[in-house]
Amino acid sequence: MPDKETVLVLTSNLIFMPRIEAAAEAGAPDTVTAATATTLMEAVAEHCVPLVLVDLEMDEPIWIEALESLKTAKTPGTKVVAYGPHGEPETLRKARDLGSDAVLIKRDFSEGLIELLASRGVSASS
């Protein structure tokens, strides 16, 4: 497994990804984007992953499968942070119940993105 840290992002939102990548550059980790749970889990196996970001605006079966798979496949130090729209409290609760270390509304996620990436997710879960 490579030593370089890589933040994984489960999303299909290609418009928002440049913002995540720019924030990652400030904090130094590489980013890898996945659009399916299978691709995400392959990346987990191939990289040193301190943080996984899960976009809850994706199709629900995709992020549910990803969160369920991450429960058993991630290393103990890996943080999982899910983010989604504030108007869907049930979705946010479901992501927390499925094992996310932190669940943020998209506005808070966006505003704290640089700190979130620099802390490798600790800032969201403390």
C-alpha positions as CSV (number, residue, x, y, z in Angstrom):
1,M,0.0,0.0,0.0
2,P,1.4,3.4,-0.9
3,D,2.5,5.8,1.8
4,K,1.0,9.0,0.2
5,E,-2.3,9.8,1.8
6,T,-5.3,9.9,-0.5
7,V,-8.7,11.2,0.3
8,L,-11.5,9.3,-1.5
9,V,-14.6,11.0,-2.6
10,L,-17.8,9.1,-3.5
11,T,-19.7,11.5,-5.8
12,S,-21.1,12.0,-9.2
13,N,-21.1,15.8,-8.8
14,L,-18.4,16.9,-11.2
15,I,-19.2,20.5,-10.7
16,F,-18.3,20.4,-7.0
17,M,-15.2,18.2,-7.3
18,P,-12.8,21.0,-8.4
19,R,-13.7,22.7,-5.1
20,I,-12.8,19.6,-3.1
21,E,-9.5,19.1,-5.1
22,A,-8.5,22.8,-4.6
23,A,-9.1,22.4,-0.8
24,A,-7.1,19.1,-0.8
25,E,-4.2,20.9,-2.5
26,A,-4.1,23.3,0.5
27,G,-3.9,20.3,2.9
28,A,-1.6,18.2,0.7
29,P,-3.5,14.9,0.2
30,D,-4.3,13.5,-3.2
31,T,-7.9,12.9,-4.1
32,V,-9.5,10.1,-6.0
33,T,-13.1,10.3,-7.1
34,A,-15.4,7.2,-7.3
35,A,-18.9,7.1,-8.8
36,T,-19.8,3.6,-7.5
37,A,-19.3,1.7,-4.3
38,T,-17.3,-0.9,-6.1
39,T,-14.8,1.7,-7.5
40,L,-14.6,3.3,-4.0
41,M,-13.8,0.0,-2.4
42,E,-11.1,-0.8,-5.0
43,A,-9.5,2.6,-4.2
44,V,-9.7,1.8,-0.4
45,A,-7.6,-1.3,-1.1
46,E,-5.1,0.5,-3.3
47,H,-4.4,3.7,-1.3
48,C,-3.4,4.9,2.2
49,V,-6.8,6.5,3.0
50,P,-7.2,8.7,6.1
51,L,-10.6,10.1,4.9
52,V,-13.5,9.1,2.8
53,L,-16.1,11.7,1.8
54,V,-19.6,10.4,0.8
55,D,-22.0,12.6,-1.2
56,L,-25.5,11.8,0.0
57,E,-27.0,13.5,-3.1
58,M,-25.9,10.4,-5.1
59,D,-28.5,7.6,-5.7
60,E,-29.2,6.2,-2.2
61,P,-28.4,2.6,-3.1
62,I,-24.9,3.6,-4.1
63,W,-24.0,5.5,-0.9
64,I,-25.7,2.9,1.3
65,E,-23.6,0.1,-0.3
66,A,-20.5,2.2,0.1
67,L,-21.1,3.0,3.8
68,E,-22.0,-0.7,4.5
69,S,-18.8,-1.8,2.8
70,L,-16.6,0.7,4.5
71,K,-17.7,-0.6,7.9
72,T,-15.6,-3.7,7.4
73,A,-13.0,-2.6,4.8
74,K,-11.6,0.6,6.1
75,T,-8.6,0.8,8.5
76,P,-9.3,1.8,12.1
77,G,-7.9,5.3,11.6
78,T,-9.9,6.1,8.5
79,K,-12.7,8.7,9.0
80,V,-15.9,8.7,7.0
81,V,-17.6,12.0,6.5
82,A,-21.0,12.1,4.7
83,Y,-22.5,15.3,3.5
84,G,-25.9,16.1,2.1
85,P,-28.7,18.6,1.8
86,H,-30.1,20.2,4.9
87,G,-33.7,19.6,3.9
88,E,-33.3,15.8,4.2
89,P,-32.8,15.0,7.9
90,E,-33.8,11.3,7.3
91,T,-31.0,10.9,4.8
92,L,-28.5,12.5,7.2
93,R,-29.7,10.2,10.0
94,K,-29.5,7.1,7.8
95,A,-25.9,8.0,6.9
96,R,-25.0,8.3,10.6
97,D,-26.7,5.0,11.4
98,L,-24.7,3.3,8.7
99,G,-21.4,4.2,10.4
100,S,-20.4,7.7,9.2
101,D,-18.0,9.3,11.7
102,A,-19.6,12.6,10.9
103,V,-22.6,13.8,8.8
104,L,-22.6,17.4,7.7
105,I,-25.1,19.5,5.8
106,K,-23.6,20.6,2.5
107,R,-23.3,24.2,3.5
108,D,-21.2,23.3,6.6
109,F,-19.2,20.8,4.6
110,S,-18.4,23.4,1.9
111,E,-17.5,26.1,4.4
112,G,-15.2,23.9,6.5
113,L,-13.7,21.9,3.6
114,I,-10.1,23.1,3.9
115,E,-10.0,22.4,7.6
116,L,-11.8,19.1,7.1
117,L,-9.2,17.9,4.6
118,A,-6.2,19.3,6.5
119,S,-7.4,17.5,9.7
120,R,-8.2,14.3,7.7
121,G,-11.8,14.4,9.0
122,V,-11.0,15.0,12.7
123,S,-12.4,18.5,12.7
124,A,-15.9,17.1,11.7
125,S,-16.0,14.3,14.2
126,S,-14.7,16.1,17.3
